[in-house]
Amino acid sequence: MKPRAVGLPREVAAPQHFIDLSSGHGYTSRPLKAGGTGLSDANPERSGAHTGFAMALRICAWQLGIGLAGSLLWGLHGGVHAAVAGISGGLIAVISTFYFALRAFASGQDAAPERLLGNLLRAEVMKWGVTLALFMVAIVLFRDQFPPVISVYAACLLVYWFALGWTATDTGTRTG
């Protein structure tokens, strides 16, 4: 048995920290609020933080815009059939992202961490299934015009990389 220091309680709880990715200057660690999980703020509007579902809708809107722009470019190059094939690639990205958002954030961001993780994993696997099914339909419909489908879909996926910067710049620049 170890000797105990005089005057110190038996169990001193270490402050719990989580990685905060919202600051604009890299990874930081900050203490959790009492009773908090660190997954979301009690009042996201106050701090300018986006909820997961709101961010997913923003991603969907950008993907739709990129899909329409890509479809327009393919339409100018290859005609109406290429434009329709291009918009189908964009819609595959939008539909799969929206489906993921509905499934992943169904229980809200303040749910237990185990439930959030389970929702995220199930939503991602189901998103793969939805994407695969939509691509199978696109292959059947646009067998001769598949480059517009895959290229516009790939362009829409670039939005995810830009979204990583949105969270850092949107929440790190507000004062209040």
N, C-alpha and C positions, 0 to 999 in steps of 0.2 A: 504494500500500500504506500502510495506517494504521500509525502508530507504536504499539508495544505498551507498556503500563505495565510497569515493572520489578517483578518479583516476583509477578505475577499469572499464573495458568495461562492457556493459550490459550483454552480453552472452559470457561466456568463455567456449569454447568447451573442454570437458574433453578428454584426450587422449583415443583412442579406443584401446583395447587389445583383444587378442584372446589366447586361450589355445594352447600352443605349446607342442606337444607330442613327438617331434623329439629329444629333448635332452635326453641324456642317464641317467639322474638322476631324473626322475619323472616329474610331471606336472609343467609347468612353464607358466608364462604369459609374453608376450612381445608385444610392441606396433606394431600396423599395420603400414605398409609403406603408404605413401600418395597415395590415390586412390586404395589401395589394399584391397582384401577381406580376406586375411589371409588363403585362401584355397590352394594356390600354389605359388611357387616362379616364378618370371618372367623368370628365367633361371635355371631350376632344375638341369642341368648337372653341373653347377658351384658349387652348394652346395652339390651335391651327393644325392639329394632327388629323390625319385622315383615318377613318375607319377602314377596315379591310374591304368591306363591300363597296364603299364609295370609291376607293382606289381602283377596284376591279371595274367599276362602271366607267371610270375615267380611261382606263386601259382599253375597254371595249369601244369607247367613242373614238379614240385615236386609231384603233385598228380599223374601225369602219371608214374613217377618213382616208387612211392609207390604202385600204381596199378599193375605195371609189377612185382614188387617184391612179392606182395601178391598173384598174379596169379601164379607165379612160385612156391611159397610155397604150395598153394592149389593143383597145378598140381603134385608136388612130393607126396603129401598126398593122393589125391583122383583121380588122372588121368587127362586126357585131358579135359573131360567134366567139371570137377571142375575148371580147369585152365581157360577155356573159361568163365565160370560163374564168376570167380573172376575178370577177366579183364573187364567184363561187368560192375561190380560194380565200378571199377576204372574209366571207361569211363563215367559212369553216373555223377560222381563227376567232372571230367574234362569238360565235355560238359556243365553242368549247370554253372560252374564257368566261362567258356569262354563266354557263352551266357550273363551272368550277366555283364561281363566286356564290351561286345559290346554295350549293352543297357545303362548301367549306365554312361559310359564315351563317349557317342556318340557326345555330344555337347562340349566336351573339359572341362578341369578343370577351365578355366577362365570364364565360363558362370556365369550368375547371380545366386546367392545362391538359389533362389526359384526354378530355373530350375534344378540346380544340385540335390536339395532335391527331386523334382518330379521325375527326372530320376532314382535316387537311389530307391525310393519307388516302382515305376513301374517295374524296373528291378528285384527287390527282389521278388515281387509277381509273375512275369512271370517266374522267376527261380524256384519258388515252383511248378508252373504248368509244366515246362519242366521236373523237377525232378520226379514229380508224374507220368507223362506220360511214362518216361523212366523206372521207376520202374514197371509200369503195364506191359510193354513189357517184362521186365526181369522176372516177375512172370510167365507170360505165357510160356516163353522159358525155364526157369530154375526152374520149379516148384519143381522138385526132388532135385535140387542142389542149394537151395536158401541161405544156410549159407555162401558160398563163396562170393556171391553177396553182402550181407549186411555187412559182416565183412570187406571186402576190401573197400567198400564205407565208412564205419565208420573210417577205418584207414586213408583214404584219407582226411577226414574232419579234422584230427588232424593238417594238414598243416596250417590251419587258425590260430591256436594257436601259432605256430612257427612264422608265418608271423607278428604277433604283435611285436615280438622281432626284426625282421629284420629292421623295420622302425626306431626303437630307436637306434639300434647299427650301422646301415649303415649310417645314417645321422649325428649321434652324434660324430663319431670318426674321421671324415675327417677334415682336416685343409686346409685353403686356403684363 
